[in-house]
């Protein structure tokens, strides 16, 4: 229970520090929200989805109200963040059995992270593009915008997925070394 609480607190702090840099001004760290939903889906109870969804909405509400974020970011499409983030959470649930000490398991986990990112990107950007009222929706313009913005989204997810895989491997290694069986040899 202590580990899950520590993970929940750590992921919450990472979201506060990286979500659009609303609070911290830390621009060196990539946005972590999407991978936070995946990690929560992998390691935390079901209710954690609601917690992180509420935290994301709270951070955004603050940014829209006090942080100078333009209101164009908040539209009818904002509600589609629920299924978008849920796709990352489900990617975590589906990837959980593959998270292991073996490289192949980490590669499969990474593949789920990128697949979840693709689905999340299509839902979040697609709904914003179609329903925000900021664009004349054409497929050519949407694809052009995706080619412009999606690489940064995938790079961010890749960064945090690799960070999670490395931290998980180090934790498992530490747990094995600390176990009584390992100490007796």
N, C-alpha and C positions, 0 to 999 in steps of 0.2 A: 504494500500500500504506500509506503514511503517513497518508493521509486516512482510510482505513477503520479503521486502528488508533486514530486520534484520535477517530473517531466511536464506535467500540466503547467506548473509555474514557469518553468524555463521556456516552453513554447509560447506562453502568453507574453512573457517579456520580449522574446524575439519578435513576436507580431507587433508589439508596441513600438519596438525600435526600428522596424523595417517597413511597416505598412505605409507606403507612399512617403516615408520620411516625414510624416505629419508632426511628430513630436521631437524626434532626436536631431534632425538635421544630418543624420549619418547617411551620406549618399554613397559611401564606399561599399556598404552591404547591399546585396540584391534583395528585392522584395521576397519575403518568405511565406506569405499567407497561404499560397496554394500548397506548398509542401508541408506546411504545418497541418493542414487538413489531412494530407496523406499520412503523415506520421501519427496523427491522432487516430485515424482509421486503422492503422497497423497495431498500435500499442495501448490505446486508451479505450475506456468504456463508451458505449453508444451515446450517452448524454454529453460527451465531450464535443460532439458535432454542434449541438445547440450552444454550448459555452463559447466555442470559437466563432460561431456565426454571430452571436450576440456581441462578442468582443470586436469583431470586424465592423459590424454596424455601428457600434459605439464610437470607435475610432473615426470612422467615416463621418458620422454625425458631428463630432467635434470639429473635424476638418472643414466640413461644409459650413458650419455655424461660426467658428472662431478662427479657423486656420487659413482662410483665404483661398480654399480650393473652390474653383468655379462651380456654380450650380449646374452647369451643363453636364457634369459627371453624374448628377443625380436625376434619374428619369424613370419612366415606367419600366424600363429595362432593368433597373436596379434589383428588382425582385428575382430576376433570373440568376443572381449570384447564388441563390439557394441551390438550384440544381447544378450549377457550375461547380460550386465547392463540394457538393455531395458527390460529384463524379470523382474528385480527388480523394475524398474520404473512402469511397468504395474501392478505388484503386489500391488504397492502403490495406483495406480488408482482404482484397483478392491477392495482394502481394505478400501478405504476412507469412504464409507457409514457405515462401522461398527465401526469406531472410535467414541466412545461415552463415556459418564460417567459410563456406566454400565460395570461390569466385563465381561459379556458375549461378549460385543463388543470388548473389549481389547483382549480377548482370541481369537476371530476370526481374529483380526488384527495380532496378534502374529502368528496364523496359516498361514496367507498369507505371513508373513515375512519368515517363515521356508520353505513354499512351493516355494517362489521366490528364496530363497537361494539354494534349491535343484536344481532348473532349472538352475540358474546362475552357480552353481558349475559344473554341468554336461556339460554345454556349454563351460565354460572357461577352466576347467581342461581337459575335453575330447578333445577339439580342440588342446590344447597345447600338450597333450599326443600323439595325432594322427599326427599333422602336424609340430611340432617343430623340428623334426629330432633328438631329444635327446634320443628316446626310440625305442625299437623294440616292436611295439604295439601288445600286446596280452591282451585278456580280463582278464586273471588271474592277470597279472601285474597291469593293470589299477585298478581293484578292490582292490588289495593289497595296492596300492598307495592311493586310496580314503579312505580306512580304516585307513590309517596312517595320512592323512592330513585333511580330511573333518571334523573330530570332532572339530578342532580348528576354522575352518571356520564357522561352525554352532554355536559354543560358542560365537564367535565374533558377529555374526548377532543377537543372542539372547540377548547379553549384550546391544547392541545399540537399539534393538527393545523395550526392557523393559525400557531403559532410555527414549526413545521417548514417550512411553505410559505414563510414570510417569510425564514427563515434560508437555505433552498435558493435562493430568488430572489436574495438578496444574494450568496451564494456564486457563483452563475452570473454575476451582473453583475461581480463582482470578477474572476472568471476571464476574462471577455471583455475587460475593461479591461486586465488584465495580459498578455493574449496579444500576441505580436509583431505580428500584423496590426493590432490596435487601436492599438498604439504608433506604427506607421508612418504613420498618417493624421493 
